[in-house]
Amino acid sequence: MQSNSVRLVDAQSLPLWRRPESLLYLLAAAMPLSFATWSALLNNFVVEVAGFTGTEIGWLHTVREIPGLLAIGVIALLLLLREQRLAVIALALLGAASAVTAWFPSFSGILVTTLLSSIGFHYFETVNQSLQLQWIDKARAPIVLGRIVAVGAGTSLVVYGIIVALWDALGLSYDTVYLASGGLTVIIAVFVALAYPQFEAPHKQHRHMVLRRRYWLYYALQFMAGARRQIFVVFAGFMMVERFGMKVSEMTALLLVNYLINMAIAPAMGRALGRYGERKVMGIEYVGLTLVFLAYGGLYWFGWGLVVACGLYVLDQLFFALSFSLKTYFQKIADPRDIAPTQAVAFTINHIAAVFLPASLGYLWATSPDYVFLLGAGMALVAVGLICLIPRHPEPGHETILSRALPQPAE
């Protein structure tokens, strides 16, 4: 692993491919190789191989989200490791655990491999998001973050395209696909460790837990984002397999369409965020999600068919791509030294609902699937109310529209 350090201001003298922004793009491509493949195959794998029902899938996702709830542990690890190095180690763990998923097709085996890959994913994402906010200038953040989303979507697009094209044609197995995708992630992690220097951000990060009252709206929005995300991640895809009987190739083709759209429009989303601000963009995201969740219920109330379900699934994922606006909101209001510890705290808050919702809603799903989506619509509406409190131009001291009207607490 590279031991030399390079300040961000000096990194521009490096070859283009070795600069911090290029590293962020490479990491954005490496993570979906494992995670997108795992997600694409998961519902079919657990139904066809392990015989899961809604109850087991709920418990699986509860276990998967436990490391997210414990993401605050990143703060302790940063006492021993630099953020960049921790990101590489976590990425390698994600790839290795994903690679062996099909080797353990029992309920307990899937829980263990899922837990390990989830530790890698959540710790990687916590540190990676911190590095993004530290390494990218505020003025360029919406555009660069949009490009990062596009790179991740493009990688997922390639992965899904290969699965769609070759799954039936070559008779691919779950073992082959998981092993190949996870192995590639590990290879990229090793390459990053050897090829890149350690980049030094201009602001030294706090190494202790940071909880600030002026970030309360950011914390609340993180909680709502976690709750909303779980309903989609756990139950929307499961519904497509359980209710409509979609095969691996069909489910992957749907994800392929989704990521093709995301790759094409994510940069435009970034430009729109820079022009219109976080309040309008997040408002559009959550109003749209409210309508999508209500329409999911309509699949059960009115018997709408597969075409409508596929359209709603793509829309749901498209709105989810707008979530990087929450990153730029925090970047604008944060003390630069708070970024790393606050990202760890935010990930934990994001996963409070994520740990408890899947298992509990799994039991509700067994009797009333439409009520799960109705609950999701209610959560999205609560988020809309919170978003209305975001100022047009957030900054330290003006974190919400109430900030200037109320006395500011001492930190």
C-alpha positions in Angstrom: 0.0 0.0 0.0 1.3 3.4 -0.9 2.8 5.1 2.2 3.6 8.5 0.8 1.2 11.4 1.3 0.2 14.1 -1.1 -1.7 17.2 -0.2 -4.8 17.9 -2.3 -3.4 21.2 -3.5 -0.3 19.3 -4.9 -2.3 16.4 -6.3 -3.0 18.3 -9.5 0.6 17.8 -10.6 0.0 14.0 -10.7 -1.1 12.2 -13.9 -4.9 12.6 -14.4 -5.6 8.9 -13.5 -3.8 9.2 -10.1 -5.6 12.3 -8.9 -8.2 12.3 -6.1 -11.2 12.8 -8.3 -10.1 9.9 -10.6 -9.8 7.7 -7.5 -13.3 8.6 -6.4 -14.6 7.5 -9.9 -12.7 4.2 -9.7 -14.1 3.5 -6.2 -17.6 4.4 -7.6 -17.1 1.7 -10.2 -15.6 -0.9 -7.9 -18.3 -1.1 -5.3 -21.3 -1.9 -7.7 -19.3 -4.8 -9.2 -20.1 -6.7 -6.0 -23.1 -4.9 -4.5 -25.1 -4.5 -7.7 -24.5 -8.1 -8.7 -25.5 -9.3 -5.2 -28.6 -7.2 -5.3 -29.6 -8.3 -8.8 -29.4 -12.0 -8.0 -30.5 -11.9 -4.4 -34.2 -12.3 -4.6 -34.0 -15.1 -7.2 -31.2 -16.8 -5.3 -33.0 -16.9 -1.9 -36.3 -17.9 -3.4 -35.0 -20.6 -5.8 -32.1 -22.0 -3.8 -32.9 -21.3 -0.2 -36.7 -21.3 -0.3 -37.1 -17.9 1.5 -40.5 -16.4 2.2 -41.3 -12.7 3.2 -40.4 -13.6 6.8 -36.9 -14.8 6.0 -36.1 -12.0 3.5 -37.1 -9.5 6.2 -34.7 -11.1 8.7 -32.0 -11.2 6.1 -32.2 -7.5 5.4 -32.4 -6.7 9.2 -29.0 -8.6 9.6 -27.7 -6.8 6.5 -28.4 -3.4 8.1 -26.8 -4.1 11.5 -23.4 -2.9 10.3 -25.0 0.3 9.1 -26.4 0.9 12.6 -22.8 0.3 13.9 -21.2 2.6 11.3 -20.3 4.9 14.2 -17.5 2.3 14.9 -15.7 3.9 11.9 -14.7 6.7 14.3 -12.8 4.2 16.5 -11.1 2.7 13.5 -10.0 6.1 12.3 -7.8 6.3 15.4 -5.8 3.5 13.9 -6.3 3.9 10.1 -6.5 6.7 7.6 -9.8 7.1 5.9 -8.5 6.2 2.5 -6.8 3.1 3.7 -10.0 2.0 5.6 -12.0 2.5 2.5 -9.8 0.1 0.6 -9.9 -2.5 3.3 -13.7 -2.3 3.5 -14.0 -2.5 -0.3 -11.9 -5.7 -0.3 -14.1 -7.3 2.4 -17.2 -6.5 0.4 -15.8 -8.1 -2.6 -14.5 -11.2 -0.8 -17.7 -11.9 1.1 -19.9 -11.3 -2.1 -17.7 -13.8 -4.0 -18.5 -16.7 -1.7 -22.2 -16.0 -1.3 -23.3 -19.1 -3.3 -21.1 -21.4 -1.3 -23.4 -21.2 1.7 -27.0 -21.6 0.4 -28.6 -22.2 3.8 -30.5 -19.6 5.9 -27.6 -19.3 8.4 -25.0 -19.3 5.7 -26.6 -16.5 3.7 -26.9 -14.5 6.9 -23.2 -14.8 7.7 -22.0 -13.9 4.2 -24.5 -11.1 4.1 -23.3 -9.7 7.4 -19.6 -9.8 6.3 -20.3 -8.1 2.9 -22.5 -5.6 4.7 -19.7 -4.6 7.1 -17.5 -4.0 4.0 -20.3 -2.1 2.2 -21.4 0.2 5.0 -17.9 1.0 6.3 -16.8 1.7 2.7 -19.7 3.9 2.0 -19.3 5.8 5.3 -15.7 6.6 4.6 -16.1 7.1 0.8 -18.8 9.7 1.3 -16.6 11.5 3.8 -13.7 11.5 1.3 -16.1 12.8 -1.4 -17.1 15.8 0.7 -13.5 16.5 1.7 -11.9 16.2 -1.7 -14.5 17.9 -3.9 -14.8 21.7 -3.9 -18.3 22.9 -2.8 -18.8 24.8 -6.1 -18.2 21.6 -8.1 -19.8 19.1 -5.8 -23.2 18.8 -7.5 -21.7 18.2 -10.9 -18.9 15.8 -9.6 -21.4 13.9 -7.4 -23.7 13.5 -10.4 -20.8 12.1 -12.4 -20.0 9.7 -9.6 -23.6 8.5 -9.6 -23.3 8.1 -13.4 -20.1 6.0 -13.1 -21.7 3.7 -10.5 -24.8 3.4 -12.7 -22.6 2.7 -15.8 -20.8 -0.1 -13.9 -24.1 -1.6 -12.8 -25.3 -1.3 -16.4 -22.3 -3.3 -17.7 -22.7 -6.0 -15.0 -26.4 -6.3 -15.6 -25.9 -6.4 -19.4 -23.5 -9.3 -19.1 -25.9 -11.2 -16.8 -28.9 -10.6 -19.2 -26.9 -11.6 -22.3 -25.1 -14.6 -20.8 -27.2 -16.0 -18.0 -29.4 -18.2 -20.2 -27.1 -18.4 -23.2 -24.2 -19.9 -21.2 -26.2 -21.4 -18.4 -24.4 -19.3 -15.8 -24.7 -20.3 -12.1 -25.0 -18.1 -9.1 -21.6 -19.3 -7.9 -19.9 -18.2 -11.2 -21.4 -14.8 -11.2 -20.9 -14.0 -7.5 -17.3 -15.3 -7.6 -16.4 -13.2 -10.7 -18.0 -10.0 -9.6 -16.6 -10.2 -6.0 -13.2 -11.2 -7.3 -13.0 -8.1 -9.6 -13.8 -5.8 -6.6 -11.0 -7.4 -4.6 -8.6 -6.9 -7.5 -9.5 -3.2 -7.8 -9.1 -2.7 -4.1 -5.5 -4.2 -4.3 -4.8 -2.0 -7.3 -5.9 1.1 -5.5 -3.8 0.2 -2.5 -0.7 -0.1 -4.6 -1.2 2.6 -7.2 -2.4 5.7 -5.3 -0.7 7.9 -2.7 -2.5 8.9 0.5 -4.3 12.2 -0.2 -4.2 14.7 2.6 -7.3 17.0 2.9 -6.7 20.6 4.1 -8.8 20.2 7.3 -7.8 17.6 9.9 -10.8 15.6 10.9 -12.1 15.2 14.4 -11.4 11.7 15.8 -14.3 11.7 18.3 -18.1 11.5 17.9 -19.7 14.7 16.8 -23.3 15.5 17.5 -24.3 19.1 16.9 -27.8 20.6 17.5 -27.4 22.7 14.4 -27.3 19.6 12.3 -30.6 18.3 13.6 -32.4 18.6 10.2 -29.7 16.7 8.5 -30.0 13.9 11.1 -33.8 13.8 10.7 -33.6 13.6 6.9 -31.0 10.8 7.2 -33.4 8.8 9.4 -36.3 9.2 6.9 -34.0 8.3 4.0 -33.1 5.1 5.7 -36.7 4.2 6.4 -37.7 4.9 2.8 -34.8 3.0 1.3 -35.6 -0.1 3.2 -39.1 -0.4 1.9 -37.7 -0.2 -1.7 -34.6 -2.4 -1.2 -36.4 -5.1 0.7 -39.9 -5.3 -0.7 -40.1 -3.7 -4.1 -37.7 -6.2 -5.7 -39.1 -9.1 -3.7 -42.6 -8.2 -4.9 -41.4 -8.4 -8.6 -40.3 -12.0 -8.0 -42.9 -13.2 -5.6 -46.0 -11.6 -7.2 -45.0 -11.5 -10.9 -42.6 -14.4 -11.0 -39.8 -12.5 -12.7 -36.7 -14.6 -13.6 -33.1 -13.6 -13.1 -32.7 -12.5 -16.6 -35.9 -10.5 -16.5 -35.2 -8.9 -13.2 -31.7 -8.0 -14.3 -33.0 -6.5 -17.6 -35.3 -4.2 -15.5 -32.3 -3.1 -13.5 -30.4 -2.6 -16.7 -33.0 -0.2 -18.0 -33.0 1.6 -14.7 -29.2 2.1 -14.6 -29.1 3.1 -18.3 -31.5 5.9 -17.4 -29.6 6.9 -14.3 -26.3 6.9 -16.2 -27.8 9.2 -18.8 -29.5 11.7 -16.6 -27.4 11.7 -13.3 -25.0 14.5 -14.6 -28.1 16.6 -15.5 -29.5 16.0 -12.0 -26.2 17.4 -10.6 -26.5 20.5 -12.8 -30.2 20.9 -11.7 -29.1 20.6 -8.1 -26.5 23.3 -8.6 -29.1 25.6 -10.2 -32.2 25.0 -8.1 -30.8 24.0 -4.7 -31.3 21.1 -2.3 -34.8 22.1 -1.1 -36.4 21.9 -4.6 -34.6 18.8 -5.7 -35.3 16.8 -2.5 -38.9 18.1 -2.6 -39.3 16.6 -6.1 -37.7 13.4 -4.9 -40.0 12.8 -2.0 -43.2 14.0 -3.6 -42.5 11.6 -6.4 -41.8 8.8 -3.9 -45.1 9.4 -2.1 -46.9 8.9 -5.4 -44.9 5.8 -6.3 -45.5 4.1 -3.0 -49.2 4.8 -3.3 -49.1 3.3 -6.8 -47.3 0.2 -5.5 -50.4 -0.2 -3.3 -52.5 0.1 -6.4 -50.9 -3.0 -7.8 -52.8 -4.9 -5.0 -55.9 -2.7 -4.8 -56.6 -2.5 -8.6 -54.8 -5.5 -9.9 -52.4 -3.6 -12.2 -50.1 -5.8 -14.1 -46.4 -6.3 -14.7 -45.8 -3.4 -17.1 -47.1 -0.9 -14.5 -45.0 -2.6 -11.8 -41.9 -2.3 -13.9 -42.5 1.4 -14.6 -42.9 2.1 -10.9 -39.8 0.2 -10.0 -37.7 2.3 -12.5 -39.3 5.5 -11.2 -38.6 4.5 -7.6 -34.9 3.8 -8.3 -34.7 7.0 -10.3 -35.9 9.1 -7.4 -33.4 7.3 -5.2 -30.6 8.6 -7.4 -31.4 12.1 -6.3 -30.3 11.3 -2.8 -26.8 12.9 -3.3 -28.6 16.3 -2.7 -28.5 15.4 1.0 -24.7 15.2 0.8 -24.4 18.6 -0.7 -26.8 20.1 1.9 -24.5 18.8 4.7 -21.4 19.9 2.9 -22.8 23.5 2.8 -23.7 23.6 6.5 -20.8 21.6 8.0 -17.6 22.6 9.8 -15.1 20.9 7.5 -13.5 19.1 10.5 -16.9 17.5 11.3 -17.3 15.6 8.0 -15.7 12.2 8.8 -17.3 11.7 12.3 -20.6 13.2 11.2 -20.8 10.8 8.2 -20.3 7.9 10.7 -23.0 9.3 12.9 -25.3 9.9 10.0 -24.9 6.4 8.7 -25.9 5.0 12.1 -29.0 7.3 12.2 -29.8 6.3 8.6 -29.9 2.6 9.7 -31.9 2.9 12.9 -35.1 2.3 11.0 -33.3 0.0 8.6 -32.5 -2.6 11.3 -36.1 -2.7 12.7 -38.3 -2.2 9.7 -37.4 -5.2 7.5 -38.1 -7.9 10.1 -41.2 -6.2 11.4 -42.6 -5.4 8.0 -41.8 -8.9 6.8 -44.6 -10.1 9.1 -46.9 -7.4 7.8 -46.0 -8.4 4.2 -47.2 -11.9 4.9 -50.7 -10.7 5.4 -51.1 -7.2 3.8 -48.3 -6.3 1.3 -50.2 -3.1 0.3 -50.0 -1.8 3.8 -46.2 -1.9 3.6 -46.2 0.5 0.7 -48.9 2.7 2.3 -46.6 3.1 5.3 -43.8 4.1 2.9 -46.0 6.8 1.4 -46.6 8.2 4.9 -42.9 8.3 5.6 -42.2 10.1 2.3 -44.8 12.7 3.3 -43.1 13.3 6.6 -39.8 13.8 4.7 -41.5 16.4 2.5 -42.5 18.4 5.6 -38.9 18.3 6.8 -37.5 19.3 3.4 -39.6 22.5 3.5 -37.3 23.7 6.4 -34.2 23.7 4.2 -33.1 27.3 3.2 -32.6 28.1 -0.4 -28.9 28.8 0.4 -27.9 26.8 3.4 -24.7 27.6 5.2 -23.2 27.5 8.7 -25.6 29.5 11.0 -28.4 29.1 8.5 -29.0 25.4 8.5 -32.8 25.7 8.5 -35.3 28.4 7.8 -35.7 28.7 11.5 -32.0 29.2 12.3 -31.9 33.0 12.0 -35.1 33.4 13.9 -34.0 31.4 16.9 -31.0 31.9 19.2 -28.1 29.7 18.1 -26.8 27.2 20.8 -23.1 27.3 21.7 -21.3 24.2 20.3 
